[in-house]
Amino acid sequence: MNVGIDCVTEGSPFEMGSAQGESLRQKIHSSPDVLAQLYGFRMLQPPWMPYALYRWISENRATRFLEDSLKRDFPEAHLRMKGISEQSQIRMGLLYLLHALEPMLCNVSRCAIVPAFAACSAVAVRGRRSATREPVIARNFDYLPLVQPLYTLRESRPRSGFRSLDFTIAPSAGTVDGLNEKGLCITYDYAYVSDFSGRGTAPISIVIAEALQRCATVIEAADWISSRPRWGGGILMLLDTDQLARIMSDHQSGGMPGDTSICKHSDYWNTTATLQLFPVSRRMRVAFDSACRAKYKEFGL
């Protein structure tokens, strides 16, 4: 899968969302088809209920969870979502649902079956341990190949705040992994939670996007993120080469990939994107592929 800067968003939050919605309209329009095939979403559908009704109910529930809380606590993110909605010509209800899936799918409080084994991998290397003598974060994003066509590399240029390179999903106002012009890197591994909050507020990816725009150091970002209301569970890594690529493409003992290898290949979860972030030189290397097949492209700020 080819990697490039899919969209450059600049200006006010609404203008940035509008640019994303216009640039990624085709990708965003494919998201309902992805949603219809997403097992984690469809498994909660009652057998007797038509899918169209189930999605309509889900959109309304997501709107109740997110609309007021985003307007109150994250007004800039809400404006960005409105811009995405208007320019991509996708309903806000569906956009709320796509954002709500991030925290909703981490909830295992009502599960009687152990979820499919999966875990994204992230590694941080300090400068004196690095082949390039600069600190680096590398990350494998283990998710469903079904979602891979929605992967997006976005350059954000807010009118007020720091520029950043963001790995995200086409309809999302948030950021999964990112690097800003001050050298702050944040990566986000999804996590299952059993103490799930049903109140609803911003998904963690929204908080990450906000931190990259506002914060210059790990301490600032950690303090900011911990002070903000957020919904869901995750493990964040924050940080103010060939050997690295071999670590991220590890296939465990015997060289056979599987459910427990760093580079994951299974019947359900797979490593579908891999990133390396260099905070000192403000660079990011990205491949939308498994780590063992990655052909990285490099981008900088």
C-alpha positions in Angstrom: 0.0 0.0 0.0 1.5 3.3 -1.1 2.3 5.9 1.6 2.3 9.6 1.2 0.9 12.8 2.8 -2.8 12.3 2.1 -3.9 15.7 3.3 -2.5 19.0 4.5 -4.8 20.8 6.9 -4.2 24.4 7.8 -5.9 27.3 9.6 -8.8 27.2 12.1 -10.1 23.9 13.4 -13.1 24.2 11.1 -10.8 25.0 8.1 -8.5 22.1 9.0 -11.5 19.7 9.1 -12.8 21.0 5.9 -9.5 20.4 4.1 -9.4 16.9 5.5 -13.0 16.2 4.4 -12.4 17.5 0.9 -9.0 15.7 0.4 -10.2 12.4 1.8 -13.8 12.4 0.6 -13.4 9.1 -1.3 -11.7 7.3 1.6 -14.3 8.7 4.1 -17.2 7.5 1.9 -15.8 4.0 2.0 -16.0 3.9 5.8 -19.7 2.8 6.0 -18.8 -0.3 4.0 -15.9 -1.0 6.4 -18.2 -0.5 9.3 -20.8 -3.0 7.9 -18.0 -5.7 7.8 -16.5 -4.9 11.2 -17.1 -7.9 13.4 -16.5 -6.0 16.6 -19.4 -3.7 15.7 -21.8 -6.3 14.2 -21.4 -8.8 17.0 -23.6 -6.5 19.2 -26.4 -6.4 16.7 -29.5 -8.4 17.8 -30.1 -11.3 15.3 -33.7 -10.0 14.7 -32.7 -6.4 14.0 -32.1 -5.2 10.4 -28.6 -3.7 10.0 -29.9 -0.3 8.8 -32.0 0.0 12.0 -29.0 -1.2 14.1 -26.7 1.4 12.6 -29.3 4.2 13.0 -29.7 3.3 16.7 -25.9 3.2 17.1 -25.5 6.6 15.4 -28.1 8.1 17.8 -26.4 6.6 20.8 -23.0 7.8 19.7 -24.4 11.3 19.2 -25.8 11.3 22.7 -22.5 10.2 24.1 -20.2 12.6 22.2 -22.0 15.7 20.9 -22.5 17.7 24.1 -19.3 16.5 25.7 -17.2 17.5 22.7 -18.9 20.9 22.4 -18.2 21.5 26.1 -14.7 20.0 26.6 -13.2 19.8 23.1 -14.8 22.6 21.0 -11.9 22.7 18.6 -12.2 19.0 17.9 -15.9 19.4 17.4 -15.4 22.2 14.9 -12.9 20.0 13.1 -15.4 17.2 12.9 -18.0 19.6 11.5 -15.6 20.6 8.8 -14.9 16.9 7.9 -18.6 16.3 7.8 -19.5 19.2 5.6 -16.8 18.7 3.0 -16.9 15.0 2.9 -20.8 15.1 2.8 -21.1 12.5 5.5 -23.6 12.9 8.4 -22.4 14.0 11.8 -24.3 11.1 13.3 -22.2 8.6 11.3 -19.0 10.6 12.2 -19.9 10.4 15.9 -20.3 6.7 15.6 -17.0 6.2 13.8 -15.3 8.2 16.6 -17.2 6.3 19.4 -16.0 2.9 18.0 -12.5 3.7 19.3 -13.5 3.6 23.0 -16.5 1.3 22.6 -14.5 -1.6 21.1 -12.1 -1.6 24.1 -14.9 -2.4 26.5 -14.7 -6.0 27.8 -16.7 -5.4 31.0 -19.6 -7.6 29.7 -17.5 -10.2 27.8 -17.8 -13.8 28.8 -15.3 -14.8 26.0 -11.7 -13.7 26.1 -11.1 -11.2 23.2 -8.8 -12.2 20.3 -5.2 -11.9 21.5 -3.6 -8.8 20.1 -1.3 -6.1 21.1 0.4 -3.3 19.1 4.2 -3.1 19.7 6.1 0.0 20.5 9.8 0.4 21.4 11.8 3.5 22.4 15.6 3.7 21.9 17.7 6.3 23.7 20.2 8.2 21.7 23.3 6.4 23.0 21.7 3.1 22.1 20.6 4.1 18.6 22.6 3.5 15.4 21.9 7.1 14.4 22.8 8.5 17.9 19.4 10.1 18.3 16.4 8.8 20.3 13.7 7.1 18.3 10.3 5.5 18.8 9.2 2.6 16.5 5.7 1.2 16.5 3.7 -1.6 14.8 0.0 -1.0 14.5 -1.9 -4.3 14.8 -5.4 -4.0 13.5 -7.7 -5.5 10.9 -6.6 -5.5 7.2 -10.2 -4.5 6.5 -9.5 -1.0 8.0 -6.2 -0.5 6.2 -7.6 1.4 3.2 -8.7 4.2 5.6 -5.2 4.8 6.9 -4.1 8.4 6.5 -0.9 10.4 7.0 -2.0 14.0 7.7 0.1 17.2 8.1 -1.6 19.5 10.5 -0.8 23.2 10.5 -3.0 24.9 13.1 -3.3 28.7 13.1 -2.7 28.5 16.8 -0.3 25.8 17.9 2.4 23.5 16.7 2.6 21.8 13.3 2.5 17.9 13.3 2.6 14.8 11.2 -0.2 12.5 12.2 -1.0 8.9 11.5 -4.8 8.6 11.7 -8.0 7.1 10.1 -9.5 9.1 7.3 -12.8 10.2 9.0 -11.0 10.9 12.4 -10.3 14.3 13.9 -7.9 12.6 16.3 -4.4 11.2 16.0 -3.2 7.6 16.6 0.6 8.4 16.4 2.2 11.7 15.8 5.2 14.0 15.9 5.1 17.7 16.2 7.6 20.5 15.2 9.0 20.7 18.8 10.0 17.1 18.6 7.3 15.7 20.8 6.3 12.1 19.8 3.2 10.3 21.0 2.2 6.7 20.1 -1.1 5.1 21.2 -1.6 1.3 21.7 -5.3 0.4 22.1 -6.1 -1.5 25.3 -9.1 -3.5 26.7 -10.7 -2.2 29.9 -13.1 -3.8 32.3 -13.8 -0.5 34.3 -15.4 1.1 31.2 -17.2 4.4 31.6 -20.6 4.7 29.9 -20.7 8.5 30.2 -18.8 9.3 27.0 -16.4 12.1 26.3 -13.5 12.5 23.8 -11.8 9.3 22.5 -8.1 9.2 23.4 -7.0 10.0 19.8 -8.7 13.4 20.2 -6.7 14.1 23.3 -3.5 13.1 21.5 -4.2 15.5 18.6 -4.8 18.2 21.1 -1.5 17.5 23.0 0.5 17.6 19.8 -0.9 21.0 19.0 -0.3 22.4 22.5 2.6 20.7 24.1 6.4 20.9 23.5 7.7 18.4 26.0 6.9 15.0 27.5 6.2 16.6 30.9 3.8 19.1 29.4 2.0 16.4 27.3 1.8 14.0 30.2 0.4 16.7 32.5 -2.1 17.9 29.8 -3.3 14.4 28.8 -3.8 13.3 32.5 -5.8 16.5 33.2 -8.3 16.0 30.3 -11.5 14.0 30.2 -11.1 11.0 28.0 -13.0 7.9 27.1 -11.6 4.4 26.6 -8.3 2.7 27.4 -4.8 2.8 25.9 -1.1 2.7 26.5 0.7 5.9 25.4 4.4 6.3 24.8 5.9 9.8 24.7 9.4 10.8 23.6 11.0 14.5 23.9 17.4 2.3 11.3 18.2 -1.1 10.2 18.6 -2.7 13.6 15.3 -1.1 14.7 13.5 -2.5 11.6 14.7 -6.0 12.5 13.3 -5.7 16.0 9.9 -4.5 14.8 9.7 -7.3 12.2 10.6 -10.1 14.7 8.7 -13.3 14.1 9.6 -15.0 17.5 11.7 -18.1 17.9 11.9 -20.2 14.8 11.1 -17.3 12.6 7.4 -18.2 12.3 5.0 -15.2 12.7 1.9 -15.7 14.8 -0.4 -14.3 17.5 2.5 -13.5 19.9 5.2 -12.2 17.6 6.1 -8.5 17.5 5.2 -8.5 13.8 1.8 -10.0 14.1 0.2 -12.4 11.5 -3.0 -14.1 12.6 -6.4 -15.0 11.4 -7.8 -11.8 13.0 -5.2 -9.2 14.1 -2.3 -8.3 11.9 0.4 -5.7 11.8 -1.0 -3.4 9.2 1.1 -0.2 9.7 4.6 0.4 11.1 6.2 3.7 12.1 9.5 5.1 13.3 9.6 8.6 14.9 12.8 10.6 15.3 12.1 13.6 17.7 15.5 15.4 17.3 15.5 15.6 13.5 11.6 15.9 13.3 11.4 12.9 11.0 8.9 10.1 10.6 9.3 6.8 8.6 6.0 5.1 7.7 4.8 2.0 5.9 1.2 0.8 5.7 2.2 -2.8 5.7 3.5 -5.5 8.0 6.9 -4.7 9.5 8.5 -7.7 7.7 7.4 -6.4 4.3 7.8 -2.7 5.1 9.2 -0.3 2.5 9.5 2.9 4.5 8.9 6.3 3.2 10.3 9.3 5.2 8.6 12.6 6.0 9.8 15.5 8.0 8.7 18.8 9.5 
